[in-house]
Amino acid sequence: MNDRNKNRPGYKETKVGWIPEEWGTKSGEEITALISKGASPRWQGFNYTTEGMLFITSENVRDGKLDISRPKFLPVEFNDKIKRTQLKKYDILINLVGASIGRSCLIPIDLSLANVNQAVAVFRLKDKRIASYMAVFFQMSDTVKRILDMQVDAARPNLSLSNLRDFKCPLPPILEQEAIVEVLGCWDEGLETIENLIEAKKLRKKGLMQQLLTGTRRLPGFSKDWKTVKLGDICTVVKKAVGEKKIIPMSLSAGKGFVAQADKFGRDISGKQYSKYTHLTKGCFTYNKGNSKTFPQGCAYLLEDYDEVAVPNVFISFKFDDGKADNKFFQQVFAANMHGKDLIKFINSGVRNDGLLNLNTTWFMRITFNLPTLKEQKAIAAVLETADEEIRLLEAERDALAEQKKGLMQKLLTGEVRLPAFRKKQPDKKRQDYSE
């Protein structure tokens, strides 16, 4: 926690930094009825089921949100073995292991029968009134940094439950907690409004893609029949090796496209490995044929933000021949995953013994497309690009608002900025349960 309030009238120094005089500090153990974690069903001999107990893992604990859009279930008998961590409304979940350490969220509703695995801590407060405040406290950047600083660098970075029990939390009087939560809630409402607009725009664009990329809806001025072509008839496979040339090595990230390998894997490649890399230039597409379980089937990415990159030669890389196809049009076609069935058929015929899905380049080039004229391709791409730009603008607005909220949260939850009603010590002693 910063020392901006050092020697400032009305502030005092504590183990978590300078805070307002009316605020107190409590450890996790002092404010909770339970700090515990679940267990691995595999160790207990249980397998996933289609119904039963909702099972929460670190994947479900997002930044400030419980994501159960893809729920997992276990037999109710497993809950009987770890009843202590059966989830309740107002519990706070905190990830303990791996890359998502410190990620947390509040359980805002009654989930009925639900429990967690060994990678998630249940932080259950004695006083439910402070649950919403503590939930935003664990989202604050200072808090996350303090949590990350405690992690043990073992085979997998992790936190212990004792770390959370000893964790010091600065706490305003309850009325100020409630006021802070209310202010931040207004920002959340604004963020939710923009998020809903983004989802509506994406849904609209998806409808446009389904209509325009299949020819069920034609743009004004276009009536020529579309031709069925094989991918290999309109593009050339790129196989040029990188050699000794030093080019930034890239991988693919589902939904994001080209990502520097050093960013994705935390390490770069050695010079010796460059012989296994392909040299791509701006305007090329590439598809990850060897890891299709995690890569969107039917989606290939266009290189447009770099002049040249190096990609693993296990990818299928290609470039459309001049005058035969428009890059922007095919960028939309692949993004729409319009040809997933064709790819699944090809991929399934190439399943390897190790279970990885591996698509042969020759098969990939046999994929067929119904293709309009080049002029119509460009027109369709322009319409869909406009829809994309509308989404990007809304996403930029959302991200800016989220950053503003993050800054405000930092100031309010450290006491650097006080809400008007709390700039002087409040006289109501009865409600100041958590001040020293």
C-alpha positions as CSV (number, residue, x, y, z in Angstrom):
1,M,0.0,0.0,0.0
2,N,1.4,3.5,-0.9
3,D,2.5,6.1,1.6
4,R,0.8,9.1,-0.1
5,N,-1.0,9.8,3.2
6,K,2.1,9.9,5.2
7,N,2.1,12.7,7.8
8,R,-1.3,13.8,6.5
9,P,-3.6,15.1,9.2
10,G,-6.3,12.6,10.1
11,Y,-4.2,9.5,9.1
12,K,-2.3,6.9,11.0
13,E,0.4,4.4,10.1
14,T,-0.4,0.7,10.2
15,K,1.1,-2.6,8.9
16,V,-0.8,-2.0,5.6
17,G,0.3,1.6,5.2
18,W,-1.3,5.0,6.1
19,I,-5.0,4.9,6.6
20,P,-7.7,7.2,8.0
21,E,-7.7,7.4,11.8
22,E,-11.3,6.1,12.0
23,W,-10.3,2.9,10.1
24,G,-9.0,-0.2,11.6
25,T,-7.1,-3.3,10.5
26,K,-8.2,-6.9,10.9
27,S,-6.6,-10.2,9.8
28,G,-8.4,-12.6,7.6
29,E,-8.8,-14.9,10.6
30,E,-10.4,-12.2,12.7
31,I,-13.2,-11.4,10.2
32,T,-14.0,-14.9,8.9
33,A,-15.9,-17.8,10.1
34,L,-14.1,-20.1,7.7
35,I,-11.0,-20.0,5.5
36,S,-10.6,-23.4,3.8
37,K,-10.4,-25.1,0.4
38,G,-12.0,-28.1,-1.3
39,A,-10.5,-31.3,-2.7
40,S,-9.7,-33.1,-5.9
41,P,-12.5,-35.5,-6.9
42,R,-9.9,-37.6,-8.7
43,W,-8.1,-38.3,-5.4
44,Q,-11.4,-39.4,-3.9
45,G,-12.3,-41.6,-6.9
46,F,-15.1,-39.5,-8.3
47,N,-15.8,-38.6,-12.0
48,Y,-17.8,-35.8,-13.5
49,T,-21.5,-36.3,-14.1
50,T,-24.2,-34.4,-16.0
51,E,-26.0,-33.4,-12.8
52,G,-25.6,-33.4,-9.1
53,M,-23.3,-31.1,-7.1
54,L,-22.1,-27.9,-8.9
55,F,-18.3,-28.1,-8.9
56,I,-16.3,-24.8,-8.9
57,T,-12.7,-24.7,-10.1
58,S,-10.2,-21.8,-10.6
59,E,-11.4,-21.5,-14.2
60,N,-14.8,-20.4,-12.9
61,V,-13.4,-17.7,-10.6
62,R,-12.9,-14.7,-12.9
63,D,-11.9,-11.2,-12.0
64,G,-14.8,-10.2,-9.8
65,K,-17.3,-12.6,-11.4
66,L,-18.3,-16.2,-10.9
67,D,-18.5,-17.7,-14.4
68,I,-20.5,-20.9,-14.5
69,S,-21.5,-20.6,-18.2
70,R,-19.9,-24.1,-18.6
71,P,-20.9,-25.9,-15.4
72,K,-19.2,-29.0,-14.1
73,F,-21.0,-31.5,-11.8
74,L,-20.0,-34.3,-9.4
75,P,-22.0,-36.8,-7.5
76,V,-23.7,-35.5,-4.3
77,E,-21.6,-38.1,-2.4
78,F,-18.5,-36.1,-3.1
79,N,-20.0,-33.1,-1.3
80,D,-20.7,-35.3,1.8
81,K,-16.9,-35.8,2.0
82,I,-16.1,-32.0,2.0
83,K,-19.2,-30.5,3.5
84,R,-17.2,-27.9,5.3
85,T,-16.6,-26.0,2.1
86,Q,-20.1,-26.3,0.7
87,L,-20.7,-22.8,-0.8
88,K,-23.0,-20.3,0.7
89,K,-24.3,-16.9,-0.4
90,Y,-21.8,-14.1,0.3
91,D,-18.8,-16.4,0.3
92,I,-15.7,-15.0,-1.4
93,L,-13.7,-17.4,-3.6
94,I,-9.9,-16.8,-4.0
95,N,-7.7,-18.8,-6.4
96,L,-4.7,-20.4,-4.7
97,V,-2.7,-22.1,-7.4
98,G,-1.2,-21.4,-10.9
99,A,-1.4,-18.5,-13.2
100,S,-4.7,-17.3,-11.8
101,I,-3.5,-16.8,-8.2
102,G,-5.3,-14.0,-6.5
103,R,-8.2,-14.0,-8.8
104,S,-11.4,-13.6,-6.7
105,C,-15.2,-13.2,-6.8
106,L,-18.2,-13.0,-4.6
107,I,-21.0,-15.7,-4.5
108,P,-23.9,-13.3,-5.0
109,I,-26.7,-15.8,-4.9
110,D,-27.7,-19.1,-3.3
111,L,-26.2,-21.8,-5.5
112,S,-28.0,-24.6,-3.7
113,L,-25.5,-27.5,-3.7
114,A,-22.1,-26.4,-4.8
115,N,-18.5,-26.9,-3.7
116,V,-14.9,-26.1,-4.8
117,N,-11.7,-28.0,-5.6
118,Q,-8.3,-27.7,-3.9
119,A,-7.2,-24.8,-6.0
120,V,-9.9,-22.4,-4.6
121,A,-10.2,-21.0,-1.1
122,V,-13.5,-20.2,0.5
123,F,-13.3,-17.0,2.5
124,R,-16.5,-16.9,4.6
125,L,-17.1,-13.7,6.6
126,K,-18.6,-13.6,10.1
127,D,-20.5,-10.4,9.3
128,K,-22.3,-10.7,5.9
129,R,-22.7,-6.9,5.8
130,I,-19.1,-6.5,4.9
131,A,-19.1,-9.2,2.1
132,S,-19.6,-6.7,-0.7
133,Y,-16.9,-4.4,0.6
134,M,-14.4,-7.3,1.0
135,A,-15.2,-8.5,-2.5
136,V,-14.2,-5.2,-4.0
137,F,-11.2,-5.0,-1.6
138,F,-9.8,-8.2,-3.1
139,Q,-10.2,-6.7,-6.6
140,M,-8.1,-3.7,-5.8
141,S,-4.7,-3.6,-7.5
142,D,-2.8,-3.1,-4.1
143,T,-4.5,-6.1,-2.7
144,V,-3.8,-8.3,-5.7
145,K,-0.1,-7.3,-5.6
146,R,0.1,-8.1,-1.8
147,I,-1.4,-11.5,-2.5
148,L,1.0,-12.2,-5.4
149,D,3.9,-11.2,-3.2
150,M,3.0,-14.0,-0.8
151,Q,3.0,-16.8,-3.3
152,V,5.4,-19.7,-2.9
153,D,7.5,-20.3,-6.0
154,A,7.3,-24.1,-6.0
155,A,6.7,-26.4,-9.0
156,R,3.5,-24.5,-9.3
157,P,3.2,-21.1,-7.6
158,N,0.7,-21.3,-4.8
159,L,-0.8,-19.6,-1.7
160,S,-1.5,-21.3,1.6
161,L,-4.6,-20.9,3.7
162,S,-2.4,-19.5,6.5
163,N,-1.4,-16.7,4.1
164,L,-5.0,-15.7,3.9
165,R,-5.6,-16.1,7.6
166,D,-2.7,-13.7,8.4
167,F,-3.6,-11.3,5.6
168,K,-4.2,-7.8,7.0
169,C,-7.2,-5.9,5.7
170,P,-7.8,-2.1,6.3
171,L,-11.5,-1.6,7.2
172,P,-13.5,1.6,7.3
173,P,-16.6,1.9,9.6
174,I,-19.5,-0.1,8.2
175,L,-21.4,3.0,6.9
176,E,-18.4,4.1,4.9
177,Q,-17.9,0.5,3.5
178,E,-21.5,0.6,2.3
179,A,-21.1,4.0,0.7
180,I,-17.9,3.0,-1.1
181,V,-19.6,-0.1,-2.4
182,E,-22.6,1.9,-3.6
183,V,-20.4,4.4,-5.5
184,L,-18.4,1.6,-7.2
185,G,-21.7,-0.1,-8.0
186,C,-22.7,2.8,-10.1
187,W,-19.6,2.3,-12.2
188,D,-20.5,-1.4,-12.5
189,E,-23.9,-0.5,-13.8
190,G,-22.3,1.7,-16.5
191,L,-19.9,-1.1,-17.4
192,E,-22.8,-3.6,-17.6
193,T,-24.8,-1.2,-19.9
194,I,-21.8,-1.0,-22.3
195,E,-21.2,-4.8,-22.1
196,N,-24.9,-5.4,-23.0
197,L,-24.5,-3.0,-26.0
198,I,-21.4,-4.9,-27.1
199,E,-23.2,-8.3,-26.9
200,A,-26.1,-6.9,-28.9
201,K,-23.7,-5.6,-31.6
202,K,-21.9,-8.9,-31.7
203,L,-25.3,-10.8,-32.1
204,R,-26.3,-8.4,-34.9
205,K,-22.9,-9.0,-36.6
206,K,-23.3,-12.7,-36.3
207,G,-26.6,-12.5,-38.1
208,L,-25.1,-10.4,-40.8
209,M,-22.2,-12.9,-41.2
210,Q,-24.7,-15.8,-41.5
211,Q,-26.6,-14.0,-44.2
212,L,-23.9,-12.2,-46.2
213,L,-21.2,-15.0,-46.2
214,T,-23.7,-17.6,-47.4
215,G,-25.4,-15.5,-50.0
216,T,-28.8,-15.8,-48.5
217,R,-28.8,-12.0,-48.4
218,R,-27.2,-10.0,-51.2
219,L,-26.0,-6.4,-51.1
220,P,-27.6,-4.0,-53.6
221,G,-26.1,-4.1,-57.0
222,F,-24.9,-7.8,-56.9
223,S,-26.8,-10.7,-58.5
224,K,-24.1,-12.9,-60.2
225,D,-24.1,-16.6,-59.1
226,W,-21.4,-17.6,-56.7
227,K,-18.9,-20.3,-57.7
228,T,-17.8,-23.3,-55.7
229,V,-14.0,-23.4,-55.4
230,K,-11.4,-25.4,-53.5
231,L,-9.2,-23.4,-51.2
232,G,-6.1,-24.8,-53.0
233,D,-7.4,-23.3,-56.3
234,I,-7.2,-19.7,-55.0
235,C,-4.2,-19.7,-52.7
236,T,-0.6,-20.9,-52.5
237,V,0.8,-22.8,-49.5
238,V,3.7,-20.9,-47.8
239,K,6.6,-23.2,-46.8
240,K,9.5,-20.8,-46.8
241,A,11.8,-21.6,-43.9
242,V,13.1,-18.8,-41.7
243,G,16.7,-20.0,-41.8
244,E,19.1,-17.9,-39.9
245,K,17.1,-14.7,-40.2
246,K,16.1,-13.3,-36.8
247,I,12.3,-12.7,-36.9
248,I,10.0,-12.5,-34.0
249,P,8.6,-16.0,-33.2
250,M,4.8,-16.0,-33.0
251,S,2.2,-18.5,-31.9
252,L,-1.6,-18.4,-32.2
253,S,-4.1,-17.7,-29.4
254,A,-7.7,-18.6,-29.9
255,G,-9.7,-15.4,-30.4
256,K,-6.6,-13.2,-30.4
257,G,-4.6,-14.4,-33.4
258,F,-0.9,-13.7,-33.5
259,V,0.8,-13.6,-30.1
260,A,4.6,-13.4,-29.3
261,Q,5.7,-16.8,-28.1
262,A,7.7,-15.1,-25.3
263,D,4.4,-13.6,-24.1
264,K,2.3,-16.8,-24.5
265,F,4.8,-19.3,-23.0
266,G,7.0,-17.1,-21.0
267,R,10.1,-17.9,-23.0
268,D,11.5,-17.4,-26.5
269,I,12.9,-20.0,-28.9
270,S,16.6,-20.8,-29.4
271,G,18.4,-20.1,-32.7
272,K,18.7,-23.9,-33.3
273,Q,14.9,-24.2,-33.4
274,Y,14.5,-21.7,-36.2
275,S,14.8,-24.4,-38.8
276,K,11.4,-25.6,-37.7
277,Y,9.8,-22.2,-38.3
278,T,8.1,-20.7,-41.4
279,H,8.6,-17.2,-42.6
280,L,5.3,-15.3,-43.0
281,T,4.9,-11.8,-44.5
282,K,2.0,-9.4,-44.2
283,G,-1.1,-10.7,-46.0
284,C,-0.5,-14.4,-45.2
285,F,-2.9,-16.6,-43.3
286,T,-2.0,-19.5,-40.9
287,Y,-3.9,-22.2,-39.2
288,N,-2.9,-24.3,-36.2
289,K,-3.4,-27.8,-37.5
290,G,-1.9,-29.6,-34.6
291,N,-3.8,-28.3,-31.6
292,S,-7.4,-28.0,-32.9
293,K,-8.9,-28.9,-29.5
294,T,-8.1,-25.4,-28.3
295,F,-8.1,-23.6,-31.6
296,P,-11.4,-22.6,-33.2
297,Q,-12.2,-25.1,-35.9
298,G,-12.6,-23.4,-39.2
299,C,-10.7,-20.3,-38.1
300,A,-7.4,-19.1,-39.7
301,Y,-5.7,-15.8,-38.8
302,L,-4.5,-13.1,-41.2
303,L,-1.1,-11.5,-40.5
304,E,-1.8,-7.7,-40.8
305,D,-0.1,-6.1,-37.7
306,Y,3.4,-7.2,-38.6
307,D,5.5,-7.1,-41.7
308,E,7.0,-10.5,-41.1
309,V,6.9,-13.2,-38.4
310,A,8.2,-16.7,-37.8
311,V,5.6,-19.4,-37.0
312,P,6.0,-23.1,-36.2
313,N,6.0,-25.2,-39.4
314,V,3.3,-27.4,-37.9
315,F,0.9,-24.6,-38.8
316,I,-0.8,-24.6,-42.3
317,S,0.3,-21.3,-43.8
318,F,-1.0,-19.9,-47.1
319,K,-1.5,-16.7,-49.2
320,F,-4.3,-16.0,-51.6
321,D,-3.3,-15.5,-55.2
322,D,-3.7,-11.9,-56.5
323,G,-7.1,-11.2,-58.0
324,K,-8.7,-14.4,-56.9
325,A,-9.8,-13.6,-53.3
326,D,-10.0,-10.7,-50.9
327,N,-8.1,-11.1,-47.6
328,K,-10.6,-9.2,-45.6
329,F,-13.5,-11.3,-46.9
330,F,-11.8,-14.5,-46.0
331,Q,-10.8,-13.1,-42.6
332,Q,-14.5,-12.8,-41.9
333,V,-15.2,-16.3,-43.4
334,F,-12.7,-18.0,-41.1
335,A,-13.8,-15.9,-38.1
336,A,-17.4,-17.0,-38.7
337,N,-16.4,-20.7,-38.5
338,M,-18.7,-21.3,-41.4
339,H,-16.9,-24.4,-42.5
340,G,-16.6,-26.2,-39.1
341,K,-18.3,-29.4,-40.4
342,D,-15.9,-29.8,-43.3
343,L,-12.9,-29.3,-41.0
344,I,-14.2,-31.7,-38.4
345,K,-14.6,-34.3,-41.1
346,F,-11.1,-33.9,-42.3
347,I,-9.7,-33.6,-38.7
348,N,-11.4,-36.8,-37.6
349,S,-9.9,-38.7,-40.4
350,G,-6.4,-37.7,-39.1
351,V,-6.8,-38.3,-35.4
352,R,-3.5,-39.6,-34.0
353,N,-3.0,-42.2,-31.3
354,D,-2.0,-39.6,-28.8
355,G,-5.5,-38.0,-29.1
356,L,-4.2,-34.7,-30.7
357,L,-6.2,-33.6,-33.8
358,N,-3.9,-33.2,-36.8
359,L,-5.1,-31.9,-40.1
360,N,-3.1,-32.7,-43.2
361,T,-2.3,-29.7,-45.5
362,T,-3.5,-31.5,-48.6
363,W,-6.9,-32.1,-46.9
364,F,-7.0,-28.5,-45.8
365,M,-6.5,-27.3,-49.3
366,R,-9.5,-29.4,-50.5
367,I,-12.0,-27.4,-48.3
368,T,-14.6,-25.9,-50.6
369,F,-16.2,-22.4,-50.5
370,N,-19.0,-20.7,-52.3
371,L,-17.3,-17.6,-53.6
372,P,-18.8,-14.4,-55.0
373,T,-17.0,-12.1,-57.4
374,L,-14.0,-10.2,-56.0
375,K,-16.0,-6.9,-56.1
376,E,-18.8,-8.5,-54.0
377,Q,-16.3,-10.0,-51.6
378,K,-14.8,-6.5,-50.9
379,A,-18.3,-5.1,-50.4
380,I,-19.3,-7.8,-48.0
381,A,-16.0,-7.4,-46.1
382,A,-16.6,-3.6,-45.8
383,V,-20.0,-4.1,-44.2
384,L,-18.7,-6.6,-41.7
385,E,-15.7,-4.4,-41.0
386,T,-18.0,-1.5,-40.2
387,A,-19.8,-3.8,-37.7
388,D,-16.4,-4.8,-36.2
389,E,-15.4,-1.1,-35.8
390,E,-18.6,-0.3,-33.9
391,I,-17.8,-3.2,-31.5
392,R,-14.2,-2.0,-31.1
393,L,-15.3,1.5,-30.2
394,L,-17.6,0.2,-27.6
395,E,-15.0,-2.1,-26.2
396,A,-12.5,0.8,-26.0
397,E,-15.2,2.8,-24.1
398,R,-15.7,-0.1,-21.7
399,D,-12.0,-0.6,-21.1
400,A,-11.5,3.1,-20.4
401,L,-14.4,3.1,-17.9
402,A,-13.0,0.0,-16.3
403,E,-9.6,1.7,-15.8
404,Q,-11.3,4.8,-14.3
405,K,-13.2,2.5,-11.9
406,K,-9.9,0.7,-11.0
407,G,-8.3,4.1,-10.2
408,L,-11.2,5.2,-8.1
409,M,-11.3,1.9,-6.3
410,Q,-7.6,2.3,-5.4
411,K,-8.2,5.7,-3.9
412,L,-11.4,4.9,-2.0
413,L,-10.3,1.6,-0.5
414,T,-7.0,3.0,0.7
415,G,-8.6,6.1,2.2
416,E,-6.6,8.4,0.0
417,V,-9.9,9.9,-1.1
418,R,-12.8,10.1,1.3
419,L,-16.4,10.4,0.3
420,P,-17.9,13.8,1.4
421,A,-19.9,12.4,4.3
422,F,-16.8,10.6,5.8
423,R,-14.2,13.3,5.6
424,K,-14.7,13.8,9.4
425,K,-14.9,11.2,12.0
426,Q,-18.5,9.9,12.3
427,P,-20.0,10.2,15.8
428,D,-22.2,7.0,15.6
429,K,-20.0,4.6,17.6
430,K,-22.5,1.8,17.4
431,R,-22.1,1.3,13.7
432,Q,-18.3,1.5,13.8
433,D,-17.8,-2.2,14.4
434,Y,-14.5,-2.5,12.6
435,S,-12.6,0.7,13.7
436,E,-9.8,0.5,16.2
